Amino acid sequence: MSKSFDVIVLGGGPAGYVCAIRAAQLGLATAVVEKDKLGGVCVNIGCIPTKALLYSALVANTIAHEAKGLGISVSEVATDYGVAMKRSRRVSEQNSKGVGFLMKKNDITVITGAGTLQPGKKVAVGSDVYTATKGVVIATGSRVLGIPPAGLDLDGKTIISSDDALFLEQAPESLAVVGAGAVGCEFADIFNAFGSKITLIEALPRILPLEDADSSETVAKSFKKRKITTMAGAMVKSTTITDAGAALAVDAGGKSHTVEVEVVLVAAGRAVNTESIGLEAVGIELDERGFIKVDRASLQTGVKGYYAIGDVAGPPMLAHKGSREGTVVAERLAGQTPHAIWYDNIPRVTYCHPEVASIGLTEDECREQGLDYQVGKFPFSANGRARASNATDGFVKIIRDKAYGEILGAHIVGADASEMIHELAVARQNEFTVEEIDLAVHAHPTLSEAVAEAVLDSMGRVIHT
């Protein structure tokens, strides 16, 4: 094996492997150093297996709650989390093998082992040292993190992480989910469908606290209908391990509560993987939050020839953000001048049911910034396709600049929100106004008609409400 490459990528997750593929496409001799499975957290213990489980949850809920009304008779609905889990593992393994295939297809050298950075654009793996002539790209990702102050030290049995949850053989009878961001809401959805009694605990005033307040409220109402207990503005003060599981002392709104459950899932907090990779030896610095300091435009660290992408380079900690950063760095290393990433236009998605997707500013952020804006909103309950599909929960909300029609933010809650958000992402990326979106004829009947109606509502011209 050659020990000299144009580009060496440290980490084979969505940021790293995409960077490697793009670099190879551009004619650069490329190597990826990966100590575990190709595909990283997203493919193996993140995005992909959770979406497989969420699909199982959707089917279970549809059969249990909608089949009869759809003219389908089902004598009994029995769920088995272990079977769903094994299917999710097969899906993940297939995707990981797919990344391996792409490495071979693009003549990328995969070096198995833990890499350590060295000065002079070098990476040591065991006793071997490899050199990059153009650049070393750090894409080592992140991992789950417990919350020790509340006694929530992960033990993999009673206090578990989202990683652990993906390998359970059966759903617990009762589950407390600590942290109601995207991960927490997705696992609350999954285990509720498989029969667990769920308590969802969030320290901030509402679940999905980074999303628009209307989106959070809609998901909270949907969860309540499904008998998922939500405690927002609640802090876990202490944890006691019991014979039956765990007892959480929770302070919610100044009142003390005891939540007794079989299992606690900690869905709050991630730590970036920057330890023991040689940052100090090279002189690469971290910022005050522990992310690698990079120039946001070039993604180069403070040391020439070393780049950082993905979770280690700072938020948002999303696979698709890391992948785009990987493409940008590869093109820069090949001498191109790629478009700068507009970080404010990266879609955010929570895949619980109903789904939540958004880009840009929330209404609260527009208000805090003193912007002169107009809101357009259209409920799926008024959309023909949504009614036909029993998918009437949610809405499309568009926030536009009042004077010029610029899209400041867009928020979708409902079935297929994760797919629909991209129309608005493309529009916003290309600086389309709401008037220009209105010019595009939307097929009928589709859920996407709600986007067109929300646009009209922002201009005071809504048709169907």
C-alpha positions as CSV (number, residue, x, y, z in Angstrom):
1,M,0.0,0.0,0.0
2,S,1.2,3.5,-0.9
3,K,1.9,5.7,2.1
4,S,1.5,9.0,0.2
5,F,-1.8,10.4,-1.0
6,D,-3.1,13.8,-2.1
7,V,-5.8,13.7,0.5
8,I,-6.2,11.7,3.8
9,V,-9.6,11.8,5.5
10,L,-9.7,10.9,9.1
11,G,-13.2,9.3,9.6
12,G,-15.5,7.5,7.3
13,G,-18.9,9.0,8.3
14,P,-21.2,11.1,6.0
15,A,-18.8,14.0,6.1
16,G,-15.6,12.0,5.6
17,Y,-16.7,9.5,3.0
18,V,-18.5,12.1,0.9
19,C,-15.3,14.2,1.0
20,A,-13.3,11.2,-0.1
21,I,-15.6,10.4,-3.0
22,R,-15.6,14.0,-4.3
23,A,-11.8,14.2,-4.0
24,A,-11.4,11.0,-5.9
25,Q,-13.9,12.2,-8.6
26,L,-11.6,15.2,-9.1
27,G,-8.6,13.0,-9.7
28,L,-7.0,13.2,-6.2
29,A,-5.4,10.1,-4.7
30,T,-7.4,9.7,-1.6
31,A,-7.4,7.6,1.6
32,V,-9.9,7.2,4.4
33,V,-8.8,6.2,7.9
34,E,-11.7,4.5,9.8
35,K,-11.4,2.5,13.1
36,D,-14.9,1.1,13.0
37,K,-17.6,0.6,10.3
38,L,-17.8,2.8,7.2
39,G,-20.8,5.1,7.3
40,G,-20.1,6.5,10.8
41,V,-22.8,7.2,13.4
42,C,-25.4,8.1,10.8
43,V,-25.4,4.8,8.9
44,N,-24.6,2.5,11.8
45,I,-26.1,3.9,15.0
46,G,-28.0,7.0,14.0
47,C,-30.0,8.3,11.1
48,I,-30.5,5.1,9.2
49,P,-31.5,2.6,11.9
50,T,-33.7,5.0,13.7
51,K,-35.6,5.8,10.4
52,A,-36.1,2.0,9.9
53,L,-37.6,1.8,13.4
54,L,-39.7,4.9,12.8
55,Y,-41.1,3.2,9.7
56,S,-42.0,0.1,11.8
57,A,-43.6,2.5,14.3
58,L,-45.7,4.2,11.6
59,V,-46.9,0.9,10.2
60,A,-47.8,-0.3,13.7
61,N,-49.8,2.8,14.6
62,T,-51.5,2.8,11.2
63,I,-52.7,-0.8,11.6
64,A,-53.7,-0.3,15.2
65,H,-55.5,3.0,14.9
66,E,-56.6,3.4,11.3
67,A,-57.1,0.0,9.6
68,K,-60.7,-0.4,10.6
69,G,-61.7,3.0,9.2
70,L,-59.8,2.2,6.0
71,G,-61.9,-0.9,5.4
72,I,-59.3,-3.3,6.6
73,S,-60.1,-5.9,9.3
74,V,-57.3,-6.9,11.6
75,S,-58.1,-9.3,14.4
76,E,-55.1,-8.5,16.6
77,V,-52.1,-6.2,16.5
78,A,-49.0,-7.5,18.3
79,T,-45.7,-5.7,18.1
80,D,-42.2,-7.1,18.6
81,Y,-39.4,-4.5,19.0
82,G,-36.7,-7.2,18.7
83,V,-37.9,-8.1,15.2
84,A,-38.0,-4.4,14.2
85,M,-34.6,-3.9,15.7
86,K,-33.1,-6.7,13.7
87,R,-34.6,-5.3,10.5
88,S,-33.1,-1.9,11.3
89,R,-29.6,-3.6,11.8
90,R,-29.9,-5.2,8.4
91,V,-30.8,-1.9,6.8
92,S,-27.7,-0.3,8.5
93,E,-25.4,-3.1,7.5
94,Q,-26.6,-2.8,3.9
95,N,-25.9,0.9,3.9
96,S,-22.5,0.4,5.4
97,K,-21.6,-2.2,2.8
98,G,-22.8,0.3,0.2
99,V,-20.2,2.9,1.4
100,G,-17.5,0.2,1.1
101,F,-18.6,-0.4,-2.4
102,L,-18.4,3.3,-3.2
103,M,-14.8,3.3,-1.8
104,K,-13.8,0.5,-4.2
105,K,-15.7,2.1,-7.1
106,N,-13.8,5.3,-6.7
107,D,-10.4,3.7,-6.0
108,I,-10.2,5.1,-2.5
109,T,-7.8,3.4,-0.1
110,V,-9.5,2.5,3.2
111,I,-7.0,2.2,6.1
112,T,-8.5,0.4,9.1
113,G,-7.5,1.7,12.5
114,A,-7.4,4.7,14.8
115,G,-5.6,7.6,13.1
116,T,-3.4,10.2,14.9
117,L,-2.4,13.5,13.4
118,Q,1.2,14.5,13.0
119,P,2.9,17.6,11.8
120,G,3.7,17.9,8.1
121,K,0.2,16.7,6.9
122,K,0.8,13.2,8.3
123,V,-1.5,10.6,9.9
124,A,-0.2,7.7,11.9
125,V,-2.2,4.5,12.1
126,G,-0.4,2.0,14.4
127,S,3.2,1.9,13.3
128,D,2.5,3.2,9.8
129,V,2.7,6.9,8.9
130,Y,0.9,8.2,5.9
131,T,1.5,11.6,4.2
132,A,-1.0,13.9,2.4
133,T,0.5,16.2,-0.2
134,K,-2.5,18.5,-0.4
135,G,-4.5,18.2,2.9
136,V,-5.6,16.2,5.9
137,V,-9.4,16.3,6.6
138,I,-10.6,15.7,10.1
139,A,-14.1,14.1,10.2
140,T,-14.1,12.1,13.4
141,G,-17.7,12.9,14.3
142,S,-19.4,12.8,17.7
143,R,-20.8,10.4,20.3
144,V,-23.6,10.3,22.9
145,L,-23.0,11.9,26.3
146,G,-24.7,11.2,29.6
147,I,-25.7,13.8,32.1
148,P,-23.8,13.0,35.3
149,P,-25.1,16.0,37.5
150,A,-28.5,14.3,37.5
151,G,-27.1,10.9,38.2
152,L,-27.8,9.8,34.7
153,D,-24.5,8.0,34.1
154,L,-25.0,5.6,31.2
155,D,-24.8,1.9,32.3
156,G,-26.3,0.4,29.1
157,K,-29.0,-1.4,31.1
158,T,-31.2,1.0,33.2
159,I,-29.7,4.3,32.0
160,I,-29.2,3.9,28.3
161,S,-28.2,6.1,25.3
162,S,-29.8,6.3,21.9
163,D,-27.0,3.9,20.8
164,D,-28.1,1.3,23.4
165,A,-31.8,1.7,22.4
166,L,-31.0,0.6,18.9
167,F,-29.9,-2.9,20.2
168,L,-32.7,-3.7,22.7
169,E,-34.3,-7.1,22.2
170,Q,-37.7,-5.8,23.5
171,A,-39.4,-2.6,24.4
172,P,-39.5,-1.7,28.1
173,E,-42.8,-1.5,29.8
174,S,-42.1,2.1,30.8
175,L,-39.5,4.6,29.5
176,A,-38.4,8.1,30.5
177,V,-36.8,10.0,27.7
178,V,-34.6,12.8,29.0
179,G,-34.3,15.5,26.3
180,A,-37.0,16.3,23.9
181,G,-35.0,17.5,20.9
182,A,-35.1,15.6,17.6
183,V,-33.5,12.4,19.0
184,G,-35.8,12.3,22.1
185,C,-39.0,12.9,20.2
186,E,-38.1,10.2,17.6
187,F,-37.5,7.6,20.3
188,A,-40.6,8.6,22.2
189,D,-42.5,8.0,19.0
190,I,-40.9,4.6,18.4
191,F,-41.3,3.1,21.8
192,N,-44.8,4.4,22.2
193,A,-45.8,2.5,19.1
194,F,-44.2,-0.7,20.5
195,G,-46.2,-0.4,23.8
196,S,-43.9,1.4,26.2
197,K,-45.4,4.0,28.6
198,I,-43.5,7.1,27.7
199,T,-42.6,10.1,29.8
200,L,-40.7,12.8,27.8
201,I,-38.7,15.3,29.9
202,E,-37.3,18.5,28.6
203,A,-35.4,21.2,30.5
204,L,-36.4,24.0,28.2
205,P,-40.0,25.4,28.2
206,R,-41.2,23.3,25.3
207,I,-40.4,20.1,23.4
208,L,-38.4,20.6,20.2
209,P,-37.1,23.8,21.7
210,L,-35.1,24.8,18.6
211,E,-38.1,24.6,16.3
212,D,-40.8,27.2,15.8
213,A,-43.2,27.4,18.7
214,D,-46.1,26.5,16.5
215,S,-44.3,23.3,15.4
216,S,-43.5,22.4,19.0
217,E,-47.1,22.9,20.1
218,T,-48.5,20.8,17.3
219,V,-46.2,17.8,18.0
220,A,-47.0,18.1,21.8
221,K,-50.7,17.9,21.0
222,S,-50.2,14.9,18.8
223,F,-48.1,13.1,21.5
224,K,-50.8,13.9,24.0
225,K,-53.4,12.2,21.8
226,R,-51.1,9.1,21.8
227,K,-50.8,9.2,25.6
228,I,-47.2,10.3,25.6
229,T,-46.6,12.3,28.8
230,T,-44.5,15.4,28.2
231,M,-42.9,17.4,31.0
232,A,-41.4,20.7,29.6
233,G,-39.5,23.2,31.7
234,A,-38.5,20.2,33.9
235,M,-35.1,19.3,35.4
236,V,-34.0,15.9,36.6
237,K,-32.5,16.6,40.0
238,S,-31.5,13.1,40.9
239,T,-31.7,9.5,39.9
240,T,-32.2,6.4,42.1
241,I,-31.7,2.9,40.7
242,T,-34.3,0.6,42.0
243,D,-35.1,-3.1,41.7
244,A,-37.8,-2.2,39.1
245,G,-35.6,0.3,37.2
246,A,-35.1,3.9,38.1
247,A,-36.8,6.7,40.0
248,L,-36.2,10.2,38.8
249,A,-36.7,13.2,41.0
250,V,-38.0,15.9,38.6
251,D,-38.6,19.6,39.3
252,A,-41.2,20.9,36.8
253,G,-42.6,24.4,37.2
254,G,-41.4,24.6,40.8
255,K,-43.2,21.4,41.7
256,S,-41.4,18.1,42.6
257,H,-42.4,14.9,40.8
258,T,-41.2,11.3,41.0
259,V,-41.1,9.5,37.7
260,E,-40.6,5.7,38.2
261,V,-39.7,3.8,35.0
262,E,-38.1,0.6,33.9
263,V,-35.6,2.3,31.7
264,V,-34.3,5.9,31.2
265,L,-33.1,6.9,27.8
266,V,-30.7,9.9,27.8
267,A,-31.3,11.8,24.6
268,A,-29.6,15.0,25.5
269,G,-26.0,15.9,24.8
270,R,-23.3,14.8,22.4
271,A,-19.5,15.1,22.6
272,V,-17.2,15.6,19.6
273,N,-14.5,13.0,19.0
274,T,-11.4,15.2,19.3
275,E,-9.5,13.5,22.1
276,S,-6.4,11.4,21.3
277,I,-6.3,12.3,17.6
278,G,-3.2,14.5,17.8
279,L,-4.6,18.0,17.7
280,E,-2.2,19.3,20.2
281,A,0.9,17.9,18.4
282,V,-0.2,19.6,15.3
283,G,-1.2,22.9,17.0
284,I,-4.9,22.7,16.0
285,E,-7.1,24.7,18.5
286,L,-10.6,24.1,19.9
287,D,-13.1,26.9,20.5
288,E,-14.8,27.6,23.8
289,R,-17.5,24.9,23.1
290,G,-15.0,22.2,22.2
291,F,-15.3,22.3,18.4
292,I,-12.3,22.5,16.2
293,K,-11.7,26.1,15.2
294,V,-12.1,26.5,11.4
295,D,-12.5,29.3,8.9
296,R,-16.2,28.9,8.1
297,A,-15.7,29.7,4.4
298,S,-12.7,27.3,3.7
299,L,-13.2,24.9,6.7
300,Q,-9.4,25.1,7.1
301,T,-8.1,25.0,10.7
302,G,-5.6,27.4,12.0
303,V,-2.9,25.1,10.7
304,K,-2.4,25.2,7.0
305,G,-3.2,21.9,5.2
306,Y,-5.5,20.6,8.0
307,Y,-9.3,20.9,7.6
308,A,-12.2,19.9,9.8
309,I,-15.8,19.0,8.6
310,G,-18.9,17.5,10.1
311,D,-19.8,17.5,13.8
312,V,-16.2,18.4,14.9
313,A,-16.4,21.6,12.9
314,G,-19.4,22.9,14.9
315,P,-23.1,23.0,14.6
316,P,-25.5,22.2,13.2
317,M,-24.5,18.6,13.9
318,L,-26.3,17.1,11.0
319,A,-25.2,14.5,8.5
320,H,-26.2,16.5,5.4
321,K,-24.3,19.5,6.7
322,G,-21.2,17.4,7.1
323,S,-21.6,15.9,3.6
324,R,-21.8,19.4,2.0
325,E,-18.7,20.5,4.0
326,G,-16.9,17.4,2.7
327,T,-17.8,18.3,-0.9
328,V,-16.6,21.9,-0.4
329,V,-13.3,20.9,1.1
330,A,-12.6,18.3,-1.6
331,E,-13.3,20.9,-4.3
332,R,-11.0,23.4,-2.6
333,L,-8.2,20.8,-2.4
334,A,-8.6,20.2,-6.1
335,G,-8.1,23.9,-6.9
336,Q,-11.8,24.8,-7.5
337,T,-13.7,27.6,-5.9
338,P,-17.0,26.1,-4.6
339,H,-20.0,28.1,-3.5
340,A,-19.8,29.0,0.2
341,I,-22.3,27.1,2.4
342,W,-25.2,29.1,3.6
343,Y,-25.6,27.6,7.0
344,D,-28.8,29.3,7.8
345,N,-30.5,27.4,4.9
346,I,-29.6,23.9,6.0
347,P,-32.8,21.9,6.6
348,R,-33.6,20.7,10.1
349,V,-35.8,17.6,10.3
350,T,-37.3,15.5,13.1
351,Y,-38.7,12.3,11.9
352,C,-41.3,11.6,14.5
353,H,-45.0,11.4,13.5
354,P,-46.0,14.0,12.5
355,E,-42.7,15.0,11.0
356,V,-41.2,18.4,11.6
357,A,-39.0,20.2,9.0
358,S,-37.7,23.7,8.9
359,I,-35.2,26.2,7.4
360,G,-34.2,29.7,8.3
361,L,-35.6,31.7,11.2
362,T,-38.4,30.9,13.6
363,E,-41.0,33.5,14.2
364,D,-39.5,34.2,17.7
365,E,-36.2,34.9,16.1
366,C,-37.7,37.3,13.6
367,R,-39.4,39.1,16.4
368,E,-36.2,39.2,18.5
369,Q,-34.3,40.6,15.5
370,G,-36.9,43.3,15.0
371,L,-37.7,42.2,11.4
372,D,-40.7,43.5,9.6
373,Y,-42.3,40.2,8.6
374,Q,-45.5,38.5,7.5
375,V,-46.6,35.0,8.3
376,G,-48.5,32.7,5.9
377,K,-49.9,29.5,7.3
378,F,-52.0,26.7,5.9
379,P,-53.3,23.6,7.8
380,F,-53.2,20.1,6.4
381,S,-56.7,19.7,7.7
382,A,-57.8,21.9,4.7
383,N,-55.8,19.9,2.2
384,G,-57.6,17.3,0.1
385,R,-54.7,14.9,-0.2
386,A,-54.1,15.0,3.5
387,R,-57.7,14.2,4.2
388,A,-57.6,11.3,1.8
389,S,-54.5,10.0,3.5
390,N,-55.6,10.5,7.1
391,A,-52.7,12.9,7.5
392,T,-54.4,16.1,8.7
393,D,-52.2,16.9,11.6
394,G,-49.9,19.9,11.0
395,F,-49.4,22.8,8.7
396,V,-47.1,24.7,6.4
397,K,-45.9,28.1,7.7
398,I,-43.9,30.6,5.7
399,I,-42.4,33.7,7.2
400,R,-41.6,36.4,4.6
401,D,-40.1,39.8,4.6
402,K,-43.0,42.2,4.4
403,A,-41.4,44.6,2.0
404,Y,-39.7,42.4,-0.6
405,G,-41.2,38.9,-0.2
406,E,-37.9,37.3,0.8
407,I,-38.4,33.9,2.6
408,L,-37.0,34.4,6.1
409,G,-38.1,31.0,7.4
410,A,-40.2,28.0,6.6
411,H,-41.7,25.4,8.9
412,I,-43.7,22.3,8.0
413,V,-45.3,19.8,10.4
414,G,-47.0,16.8,9.0
415,A,-46.7,13.7,6.8
416,D,-43.7,13.9,4.5
417,A,-42.5,17.2,5.9
418,S,-39.0,15.9,5.5
419,E,-39.5,15.7,1.7
420,M,-41.6,18.9,1.3
421,I,-39.1,21.2,2.9
422,H,-36.7,21.1,0.0
423,E,-38.9,23.1,-2.4
424,L,-38.5,25.9,0.1
425,A,-34.8,25.3,0.6
426,V,-34.2,25.5,-3.1
427,A,-36.4,28.6,-3.4
428,R,-34.6,30.3,-0.5
429,Q,-31.1,29.3,-1.7
430,N,-31.9,31.0,-5.1
431,E,-33.5,34.1,-3.5
432,F,-36.9,33.4,-4.8
433,T,-39.7,35.5,-3.4
434,V,-43.1,34.2,-2.3
435,E,-44.5,35.7,-5.5
436,E,-42.1,33.5,-7.6
437,I,-43.1,30.4,-5.7
438,D,-46.7,31.2,-6.4
439,L,-45.9,31.2,-10.2
440,A,-45.0,27.5,-10.0
441,V,-48.2,25.4,-10.5
442,H,-48.5,22.7,-7.8
443,A,-50.2,19.4,-8.8
444,H,-53.5,18.5,-7.3
445,P,-54.2,16.7,-5.1
446,T,-50.8,16.8,-3.3
447,L,-49.6,17.7,0.2
448,S,-47.3,20.2,-1.5
449,E,-50.3,22.3,-2.4
450,A,-50.2,23.4,1.2
451,V,-46.9,25.2,0.4
452,A,-48.6,27.1,-2.4
453,E,-51.5,28.0,-0.1
454,A,-49.2,29.2,2.7
455,V,-47.4,31.4,0.2
456,L,-50.7,32.9,-0.8
457,D,-51.7,33.3,2.8
458,S,-48.5,35.3,3.4
459,M,-49.7,37.7,0.7
460,G,-53.3,37.8,2.0
461,R,-54.7,35.7,-1.0
462,V,-55.2,32.2,0.5
463,I,-57.8,30.2,-1.5
464,H,-58.9,27.2,0.6
465,T,-59.3,28.5,4.1
